[in-house]
Amino acid sequence: MYQWRKFEFFEEKYAGKCLVPDEVAGKIECCSSGRGKIAVGCEDGTVSLLDRGFKFSYGFQAHTSSVLFIQQLKQRNFLLTVGEDEQISPQLSSVCLKVFDLDKTQPDPDCIQILRIFTNQFPEAKITSFLVVEEAPPILLIAIGLDNGCIYCIQGDIACERIKRFMLQVEKSEDKSECGITGMGFRVDGKAFHLFAVTPTSVSLFNLQTQPAGRQTLDHIGSNVNSVAMNDRLELIIGRPEAIYFYEVDGRGPCWAFEGEKKLLGWFRGYLLCVIADQRSGSNTFNIYDLKNRLIAHSIVTKEVSHMLCEWGSILLIMNDKSALCIGEKDMESKLDMLFKKNLYTVAINLVQTQQADAAATAEVLRKYGDHLYMKQDFDEAMSQYIHTIGHLEPSYVIQKFLDAQRIYNLTNYLEKLHEKGLASKDHTTLLLNCSTKLKDVDKLNVFIESEDGEINLVRLSKCTACTFTLDLPAVHFICMHSFHQRCLGDNEKECPECAFEYRSVLEMKRNLEQNSKNQDQFFKQVKNSQKMDFQ
C-alpha cells in the first residue's frame, strides 16, 4: 500500500492552549461559523457568540430547551436555530426554527421569525441533518433531514414568512436505522441546483429545478454516521471505514483508501480534513490531506472531537471537554524552506503549481532545483529546469554556468529557447552562432541564417551592404551584421570588407601588445642571468 509522506505544513496557534470560555456553561450541541464569529448552541437553550481566539462576545437564550442545530448566514447577519421550546398544546410540536437578526441587539438579538417545522402535512420525526443555502437575497432554502428517510424543505423569504414547503422522499423502510438521513449537500452551479442526500444504504441526488424534484440514485451504499462534506469543486465527500468517496452529479468518482472510522470530514483551501478513530488504540487522529500531491500536510493525535469548523483563516477543533485547537497553514516560504532542506525539490515544484503560486515564485523553485541538479552534475536535467525559468531568471546566470562547465550542447539548447521566446539579445545570437559553429551543426546554421519565416532569423539583412541591391543566393553573412552577395566579395570571404580596417587595427594592436610582453619577459630573464653571474 502506498505510504503517504507526512509534513508539518500547518501549526497550532495560541501555543495549542485554547479553551471554550467559561460563559458557555452548557454542553455544546451544535456550532456554526461565519462573518468572523463562532456561534455555539448548547443543551440549555443558550447561544454564545465567540470572537477570534475563542473570546466570549455575548450570549442569549434562544430556546427554552436544547439548541439542536445552528447556522450563520454569509450574506446577511442572520442566525438560524432549530431547538426545543415549551409545548403550547399537544397538537403543536415543541421543535421550531427561529431567525435572529444579529445587527439588532438590545441587549439580545431580535428574533424576527419563528416557524413550526412540523405541521399536519409534515408529521413530526427526529431531525438528523440541517442545511441552509442562500439563494438570491433574501431567499433561503432550508433542508431538514429526518430519521424516517424524508427531507422537509422550506424555501423563500423566511423573515417575512413568504415561503413554500415541500417534501423529498429518499428512503422508505420500517427500520429507521437503514433510512435515516445522515448527511446532505447543496450543489449550486450556475442555473443548476441539486441536493445530495445520504442514508446508510444509499446516495441520492435531487434536481431541485424540476417540480416535483427528480431523484437519481448515485450509489446503493451510504454512510451510517454524519461524516459528509462538500469540496470547492461542488463534489460530495463521504467517509466510510474502508475509504473516502467522492460523488459528482453523474455518479461515484475517485476514492481514497484511508482506513479507520471517519468521525468528521471537512474541506479547507483544497485540503481534505478528517478525524479518524483508531479502534485498536482507542485514540483519534486529525489528518490534513493534500490529495493532489498525495501527502499528509499535518497529523496530530487528539482527544474526542465533537465539532470541526473553519473560520479566521484557520481550522478549529472543539473537543468534548471544551478544549479547542486552532490550526493555521504556514506561509509558502516556510513550507518551501522545509522541503529544500530535505532536497525534496519535485514536491516543492508540485506544491507551488497546485497552490497557484505566481510565476516568479515558481521560477525561483525551478532555479533552486536546477542548481541542485547542476551540483550533482546532472546537466541535462538541470538545463530542463532552467529552460522553464526563461522570462523570470536572468539568462546570464544560466549561460555562465554552462560556459564554465563547457556543456555546449546544453548551452545551445538554452540559447535556442531564448530565441524562440523572443527574449534573446544580439550577444545571445552571436553566442548561439559560435556554439553551432563549434558543433559543426551546418543544418542549424542554415536554418538560422537562411530561413524566411523562422523566429530566430536575426542576422540576415535584406540588402547587400556593398551594392545595396536585394540579397539573393549565394550570399555571405557576417556576425558583425553585414551581408554581401558572394560576387561582391571577390576572393576574400573570410573577413567583412566594411569591418576589415577596424579588425586589422585591433589585430595589429594585439600583436604589438604580445610582442611587448615578450620583450619584457626577455628583459627580466637577462636581468636574472646577470645577477647570477655577479654572484658567482
C-alpha positions in Angstrom: 0.0 0.0 0.0 1.3 3.5 -0.9 2.6 5.3 2.1 1.9 9.0 2.2 4.6 11.3 3.2 3.9 13.4 6.3 4.9 17.1 6.6 4.1 19.9 9.0 2.6 22.5 6.7 0.3 23.6 9.4 0.9 24.7 13.0 -1.1 25.1 16.2 -1.9 28.7 17.1 -2.1 30.2 20.6 0.5 27.7 21.7 -2.1 24.9 21.5 -3.9 26.3 24.5 -7.4 27.2 23.6 -10.5 26.7 25.7 -14.2 27.4 25.1 -14.8 30.3 27.6 -16.5 29.6 30.9 -19.5 31.7 29.9 -20.5 28.8 27.7 -21.8 26.7 30.6 -24.0 24.0 29.0 -23.0 21.0 26.9 -22.3 22.1 23.3 -24.8 20.6 20.9 -24.0 22.4 17.6 -21.7 25.0 16.1 -21.5 27.3 13.1 -19.0 29.8 11.7 -19.2 32.9 9.6 -18.7 36.7 9.5 -15.7 36.4 11.8 -17.5 34.7 14.7 -18.3 31.3 16.0 -21.9 30.6 17.1 -22.3 27.8 19.8 -25.6 26.3 20.7 -26.0 24.4 24.0 -28.3 21.9 25.6 -29.6 24.5 28.0 -31.1 26.5 25.0 -28.4 29.3 25.1 -26.4 30.6 22.1 -23.0 32.1 22.5 -21.0 34.2 20.0 -17.2 33.9 20.1 -14.6 36.2 18.6 -11.1 35.3 17.3 -9.2 33.2 19.8 -12.4 31.8 21.3 -13.0 35.0 23.3 -16.6 35.4 24.5 -18.5 38.2 22.8 -22.1 37.8 24.1 -24.8 35.1 24.6 -28.6 34.9 24.8 -31.4 32.5 25.5 -32.5 31.2 22.1 -34.8 28.3 23.2 -36.2 27.1 26.5 -34.6 23.7 26.0 -31.9 22.4 23.8 -30.5 24.1 20.6 -30.3 21.2 18.1 -28.9 22.9 15.0 -27.5 26.3 14.2 -26.5 28.1 11.0 -24.9 31.6 10.4 -25.7 33.2 7.1 -23.0 34.7 5.0 -24.8 37.4 3.0 -26.8 38.8 5.9 -26.0 38.9 9.6 -28.8 36.4 10.5 -28.6 33.4 12.7 -30.9 30.4 12.2 -31.5 28.0 15.1 -33.5 24.8 15.4 -34.4 24.0 19.0 -37.0 22.9 21.5 -39.4 25.3 23.3 -42.3 24.9 25.7 -45.1 22.9 24.1 -48.1 25.2 23.9 -50.6 22.4 23.0 -50.5 18.7 22.3 -51.2 19.3 18.7 -48.2 21.6 18.2 -44.6 20.3 18.2 -42.1 21.8 20.6 -39.4 21.9 17.9 -39.3 25.2 16.0 -37.0 27.2 13.7 -36.0 30.8 14.7 -34.4 33.6 12.8 -32.3 36.1 14.8 -31.0 39.5 13.4 -27.5 39.9 14.9 -27.4 43.5 13.9 -30.1 44.4 16.3 -29.0 43.5 19.8 -30.8 45.3 22.7 -29.1 43.6 24.5 -30.2 40.3 22.9 -30.6 39.8 19.2 -34.1 40.4 17.8 -36.0 37.2 17.0 -37.6 38.3 13.7 -39.3 35.0 12.9 -40.5 31.7 14.4 -41.6 28.8 12.2 -43.1 25.5 13.3 -41.2 22.8 11.4 -43.8 20.1 11.8 -47.4 20.5 10.8 -50.3 18.2 9.8 -48.9 17.9 6.3 -45.4 17.4 7.6 -45.6 14.9 10.5 -43.0 15.1 13.3 -39.9 12.9 13.2 -36.4 13.1 14.7 -34.2 15.7 12.9 -30.8 14.2 11.9 -29.5 16.8 9.5 -29.9 20.5 8.9 -28.6 22.5 5.9 -29.2 26.1 4.6 -28.2 27.6 1.3 -28.6 31.3 0.4 -30.1 31.9 -3.0 -30.6 35.5 -4.3 -31.2 37.5 -1.1 -33.5 37.3 0.8 -34.4 33.9 -0.5 -33.2 30.9 1.5 -33.6 27.1 1.0 -33.6 25.1 4.2 -33.3 21.3 4.1 -34.2 19.3 7.2 -33.3 15.6 7.1 -35.2 13.2 9.3 -34.7 9.7 10.6 -37.6 8.3 8.5 -35.9 9.0 5.2 -37.7 12.2 4.4 -36.3 15.7 3.8 -38.6 18.7 4.7 -37.7 21.8 2.6 -38.6 25.4 3.3 -37.9 27.9 0.6 -38.5 31.7 0.4 -38.1 34.8 2.4 -38.1 33.3 5.9 -38.0 36.6 7.7 -41.3 37.8 6.1 -42.8 34.2 6.1 -43.2 34.3 2.3 -42.4 30.7 2.0 -43.3 27.4 0.4 -42.9 23.9 1.8 -42.3 20.7 0.1 -41.0 17.2 0.9 -38.4 14.9 -0.7 -38.7 11.2 -0.1 -35.3 9.4 -0.1 -35.9 6.0 1.5 -39.0 4.1 2.8 -38.3 1.5 5.4 -39.8 0.4 8.7 -36.2 0.1 10.1 -35.1 3.7 10.7 -31.5 2.6 11.1 -31.5 2.0 7.3 -33.3 5.0 6.0 -32.4 8.0 8.2 -30.7 11.0 6.5 -27.1 11.0 7.7 -25.9 13.9 5.5 -26.8 16.4 2.8 -25.0 18.8 0.4 -26.2 21.5 -1.9 -24.7 21.9 -5.3 -25.4 25.3 -7.0 -23.6 25.5 -10.3 -24.9 28.4 -12.4 -28.6 27.6 -13.1 -28.2 24.0 -12.0 -29.5 23.4 -8.5 -29.1 20.0 -6.9 -29.3 18.4 -3.4 -27.2 15.3 -2.4 -28.8 13.1 0.3 -27.0 10.3 2.1 -28.6 7.5 4.1 -26.9 4.3 5.5 -27.9 2.4 2.3 -27.8 5.0 -0.5 -26.6 8.2 -2.0 -29.2 10.2 -3.9 -29.3 13.3 -6.0 -32.4 15.6 -6.3 -32.8 18.0 -9.2 -34.5 21.0 -7.5 -35.1 22.8 -10.8 -37.9 20.4 -11.7 -41.3 20.2 -10.0 -41.6 17.8 -8.4 -37.9 17.4 -7.8 -36.5 14.4 -9.7 -34.5 11.8 -7.8 -31.5 9.9 -9.0 -29.7 7.1 -7.1 -25.9 7.5 -7.3 -24.9 4.6 -5.1 -26.5 1.8 -3.1 -24.0 2.2 -0.2 -24.2 5.2 2.0 -22.8 6.1 5.4 -24.0 5.4 9.0 -22.5 8.5 10.5 -22.7 12.1 9.6 -19.2 12.2 8.0 -20.3 14.1 4.9 -18.8 17.3 3.4 -18.7 19.3 0.1 -15.4 20.4 -1.5 -14.7 23.5 -3.6 -15.5 21.6 -6.8 -19.0 21.0 -5.5 -18.4 17.3 -5.1 -20.0 15.3 -2.2 -17.5 13.6 0.1 -18.5 10.6 2.2 -16.3 8.9 4.8 -16.7 5.1 5.3 -14.5 2.8 7.4 -12.6 1.5 4.4 -12.2 4.7 2.3 -13.3 8.2 1.4 -15.5 8.5 -1.6 -16.2 11.5 -3.9 -19.5 11.9 -5.8 -20.5 14.1 -8.8 -23.9 14.6 -10.4 -23.3 11.6 -12.7 -22.2 9.1 -10.0 -19.3 8.0 -7.9 -15.9 9.4 -8.7 -12.5 8.7 -7.2 -11.9 7.1 -3.7 -9.0 7.2 -1.3 -8.2 4.2 0.9 -7.8 5.7 4.3 -8.6 3.1 6.9 -10.5 3.8 10.2 -13.8 5.1 11.2 -14.3 8.6 9.8 -15.9 10.6 12.6 -15.8 14.1 11.0 -15.0 15.3 7.5 -14.3 18.8 6.2 -12.7 20.8 3.4 -10.3 23.8 3.7 -8.5 25.6 0.9 -8.1 22.5 -1.2 -7.2 20.2 1.7 -9.3 17.3 3.0 -9.8 17.3 6.7 -10.5 14.1 8.5 -10.9 12.9 12.1 -10.2 9.2 12.2 -10.8 6.9 15.1 -8.4 4.0 15.7 -10.4 1.1 17.1 -7.3 -0.7 18.3 -5.7 2.1 20.3 -8.9 4.0 21.0 -7.3 7.3 20.0 -8.4 9.9 17.5 -6.1 11.3 14.8 -6.8 14.5 12.9 -5.2 14.4 9.4 -5.0 17.1 6.7 -4.6 15.5 3.3 -3.2 17.2 0.2 -4.8 14.8 -2.3 -3.2 16.4 -5.4 0.3 15.9 -4.1 -0.5 12.7 -2.2 0.9 13.9 1.1 -0.3 14.5 4.6 0.1 18.2 5.4 -0.5 17.8 9.1 -1.3 15.0 11.6 -2.0 15.2 15.3 -3.4 12.8 17.9 -6.4 14.5 19.5 -9.0 14.0 22.2 -12.6 13.2 21.3 -13.5 15.8 18.8 -17.2 17.0 18.9 -17.1 19.8 16.2 -14.9 20.9 13.4 -15.1 24.4 11.8 -13.2 26.7 9.5 -13.0 30.4 10.5 -10.4 33.2 11.0 -8.3 31.6 8.2 -7.8 28.5 10.4 -9.2 25.1 11.2 -11.0 24.9 14.6 -11.5 21.7 16.5 -13.7 21.7 19.6 -13.4 18.7 22.0 -15.9 17.1 24.2 -14.2 18.5 27.3 -14.5 22.1 25.8 -10.8 22.4 25.0 -10.0 23.5 21.5 -7.3 23.6 18.8 -6.8 26.4 16.3 -4.6 25.1 13.4 -3.3 27.5 10.7 -1.4 27.0 7.5 2.2 28.0 7.3 3.2 30.5 4.6 4.6 29.2 1.3 8.1 30.3 2.1 8.2 28.3 5.3 6.9 25.2 3.5 9.4 25.5 0.7 12.3 26.0 3.1 11.3 22.8 4.8 11.3 20.9 1.5 14.6 22.5 0.3 16.4 21.3 3.4 15.3 17.8 2.6 16.2 18.2 -1.1 12.5 17.4 -2.0 12.5 19.8 -5.0 9.9 17.8 -7.0 7.5 18.0 -4.1 8.2 21.8 -3.9 7.5 22.3 -7.6 4.3 20.4 -7.4 3.3 22.4 -4.3 3.7 25.8 -5.9 2.0 24.7 -9.1 -1.1 23.2 -7.3 -1.4 26.1 -5.0 -1.3 28.5 -7.9 1.7 30.5 -6.8 2.8 33.4 -9.0 5.2 32.7 -11.9 8.2 34.3 -10.3 7.8 32.1 -7.2 7.6 29.0 -9.4 10.7 30.1 -11.3 12.6 30.5 -8.1 11.8 26.9 -7.1 12.8 25.7 -10.5 16.1 27.6 -10.3 17.0 26.0 -6.9 16.1 22.6 -8.3 18.3 23.3 -11.4 21.2 24.4 -9.1 20.8 21.2 -7.1 20.9 19.1 -10.2 23.9 21.1 -11.5 25.8 20.4 -8.4 25.1 16.7 -8.9 26.5 17.1 -12.4 23.1 16.1 -13.9 23.5 18.8 -16.5 20.7 17.6 -18.9 18.0 17.6 -16.2 19.4 20.9 -14.7 19.0 22.6 -18.1 15.5 21.4 -18.5 14.6 23.2 -15.2 16.5 26.3 -16.2 14.6 26.5 -19.5 11.3 26.7 -17.5 12.7 29.8 -15.8 13.1 31.8 -19.1 11.4 35.1 -18.8 12.0 35.3 -15.0 15.6 34.4 -14.4 18.5 36.5 -15.9 19.9 34.4 -18.8 23.5 35.3 -17.9 23.0 33.3 -14.7 22.5 30.1 -16.7 24.9 30.9 -19.5 27.8 31.5 -17.2 27.3 28.1 -15.5 27.3 26.2 -18.8 30.2 28.2 -20.2 32.2 27.2 -17.2 31.2 23.6 -17.4 31.8 23.5 -21.2 28.4 21.9 -21.7 28.0 23.3 -25.2 25.1 21.1 -26.2 23.0 22.2 -23.2 24.0 25.9 -23.7 22.9 25.7 -27.4 19.6 24.3 -26.3 19.1 27.1 -23.8 20.0 29.8 -26.4 17.6 28.4 -28.9 14.8 28.5 -26.4 15.7 32.1 -25.6 15.3 33.0 -29.3 12.1 31.0 -29.7 10.6 33.1 -26.9 11.8 36.4 -28.4 14.0 37.2 -25.4 17.5 36.9 -26.9 19.8 39.9 -27.3 22.5 40.3 -30.1 25.1 38.9 -27.7 22.9 35.8 -27.3 22.6 35.5 -31.1 26.4 35.7 -31.5 27.0 33.1 -28.8 24.4 30.8 -30.4 26.2 31.1 -33.8 29.5 30.4 -32.2 28.1 27.3 -30.4 26.5 26.0 -33.6 29.8 26.6 -35.5 31.8 24.7 -32.8 29.3 21.8 -33.0 29.6 21.9 -36.8 25.9 21.8 -37.0 25.5 23.0 -40.6 21.8 22.3 -40.8 21.0 24.6 -37.8 23.3 27.3 -39.1 21.5 27.2 -42.5 18.1 27.3 -40.8 19.3 30.1 -38.5 20.7 32.3 -41.3 18.6 31.5 -44.4 15.1 30.8 -43.2 12.4 33.2 -44.5 10.0 32.9 -41.6 11.9 31.5 -38.7 11.5 33.2 -35.4 15.3 33.2 -34.7 16.4 34.7 -38.1 18.2 37.7 -36.6 21.4 38.1 -38.6 20.0 38.2 -42.1 19.9 41.6 -43.9 17.6 42.1 -46.9 20.1 44.1 -49.0 23.7 43.7 -49.9 25.9 46.1 -47.9 28.2 46.7 -51.0 25.8 47.1 -53.9 22.6 47.8 -51.9 20.6 45.5 -54.2 18.2 42.9 -52.7 20.2 39.9 -51.5 19.8 36.6 -53.3 21.8 33.4 -53.0 24.6 32.7 -52.9 25.2 35.2 -50.1 27.6 35.6 -47.2 26.5 36.8 -43.8 29.0 38.0 -41.1 28.4 38.1 -37.3 29.1 41.8 -37.4 25.6 42.0 -39.0 26.8 42.8 -42.6 25.7 40.7 -45.6 27.0 40.6 -49.1 26.4 38.9 -52.5 29.2 36.4 -52.9 30.1 38.1 -56.2 30.5 41.4 -54.5 33.1 40.0 -52.1 35.5 38.6 -54.7 38.0 36.1 -53.4 38.1 37.2 -49.8 35.1 35.6 -48.0 36.8 35.3 -44.6 36.5 38.9 -43.4 33.9 41.7 -43.8 35.2 44.5 -46.2 33.3 47.0 -44.0 35.0 46.0 -40.8 38.3 44.8 -42.2 40.2 48.0 -41.4 39.0 48.1 -37.9 39.6 44.4 -37.5 43.2 44.8 -38.8 43.9 47.7 -36.5 42.7 45.7 -33.5 44.7 42.7 -34.6 47.8 44.9 -35.0 47.4 46.3 -31.6 47.0 42.8 -30.2 50.3 41.7 -31.9 52.1 44.8 -30.5 50.9 44.0 -27.0 52.0 40.4 -27.3 55.4 41.5 -28.7 55.9 44.0 -25.8 55.0 41.3 -23.4 57.7 39.0 -25.0 60.3 41.8 -24.8 59.5 42.4 -21.2 59.9 38.7 -20.4 63.3 38.7 -22.3 64.5 41.8 -20.4 63.7 40.2 -17.0 65.4 37.0 -18.0 68.6 38.9 -18.9 68.5 40.8 -15.5 68.2 37.5 -13.6 71.1 36.0 -15.6 73.3 39.0 -14.9 72.6 38.8 -11.2 73.6 35.1 -11.2 76.9 36.0 -13.0 77.7 38.8 -10.5 77.1 36.5 -7.6 79.4 33.9 -9.0 
